Amino acid sequence: MRSTKAISAVERLKTRSGNPHYAAVSMPGGYFYLIERTLDGSKKLSEPLPMDDFVAFVNAREPAKPRKVSKLDQAMEEQISRSGRPGRDEPKQPE
């Protein structure tokens, strides 16, 4: 089974967290678990999970990278907020 998806998720976690000591351990049957290497040894951070569940676990581990906002997106958000209509982040109020 291909482990590229799981390894890529751990690489993104390393980038987001700034911690290069995370690693994925592959097991027979397509299961993975997350470890953190320390001077004292390896600390197991998850139970063995199927690949898709492992990727979801790793993606939820640290805050997501903030999305980039273009100048046009920012201008549109400002225009929406000035118009008084709810934007993407604002809930629609019942009438």
C-alpha positions in Angstrom: 0.0 0.0 0.0 1.3 3.5 -0.8 2.3 5.5 2.2 3.0 8.8 0.4 -0.3 10.4 1.6 0.6 9.6 5.3 4.2 10.7 5.0 3.1 14.0 3.3 0.6 14.6 6.2 3.5 14.3 8.7 5.7 16.6 6.6 3.0 19.2 6.6 2.6 18.7 10.4 6.4 19.3 10.8 6.1 22.5 8.8 3.1 23.8 10.7 4.4 23.0 14.2 8.0 23.8 13.6 8.8 20.4 15.2 11.0 18.2 13.0 10.8 15.3 15.4 7.5 13.9 14.3 7.5 10.7 12.3 5.0 8.2 10.9 5.5 4.5 11.5 4.1 2.1 9.0 2.7 -1.3 10.1 1.5 -4.3 8.1 -2.0 -4.0 6.7 -1.7 -0.3 5.9 -1.9 1.0 9.4 0.2 4.0 10.7 0.9 5.6 14.0 2.5 8.9 14.9 5.6 9.2 17.1 7.6 12.1 18.4 11.4 11.4 18.7 13.0 12.8 21.8 16.4 12.4 23.5 14.8 9.9 25.8 13.4 7.8 23.0 10.2 7.8 20.9 6.9 8.8 22.3 3.9 7.2 20.7 1.2 9.9 20.0 -1.5 7.7 18.4 -2.8 4.2 18.2 -2.3 2.4 14.8 -4.9 3.8 12.4 -5.9 3.1 8.8 -4.3 5.6 6.4 -7.3 7.9 5.9 -7.9 8.0 9.7 -4.2 8.6 10.3 -4.1 11.5 7.9 -7.2 13.1 9.5 -5.6 12.7 12.9 -2.4 14.3 11.8 -4.2 17.1 10.0 -6.1 17.9 13.2 -3.0 17.8 15.4 -1.8 21.4 15.0 -3.7 24.5 13.8 -4.0 24.7 10.0 -1.9 27.0 8.0 -3.7 30.3 7.6 -5.0 30.8 4.1 -3.6 33.5 2.0 -5.9 36.3 1.2 -5.4 38.3 -2.0 -5.9 42.0 -2.2 -9.1 41.4 -4.3 -10.5 39.0 -1.7 -9.7 41.5 1.1 -11.4 44.4 -0.8 -14.5 42.2 -1.4 -14.7 41.3 2.3 -14.5 45.0 3.2 -17.2 45.9 0.7 -19.4 43.2 2.0 -18.9 44.3 5.6 -19.8 47.9 4.6 -22.9 46.9 2.8 -24.3 45.3 6.0 -24.9 41.9 4.4 -23.5 38.8 6.0 -20.3 37.6 4.6 -18.6 34.2 4.7 -17.7 34.4 8.4 -20.9 35.9 9.6 -24.0 33.8 10.2 -27.1 34.8 8.3 -29.7 36.3 10.6 -33.2 35.0 10.5 -35.8 37.3 9.0 
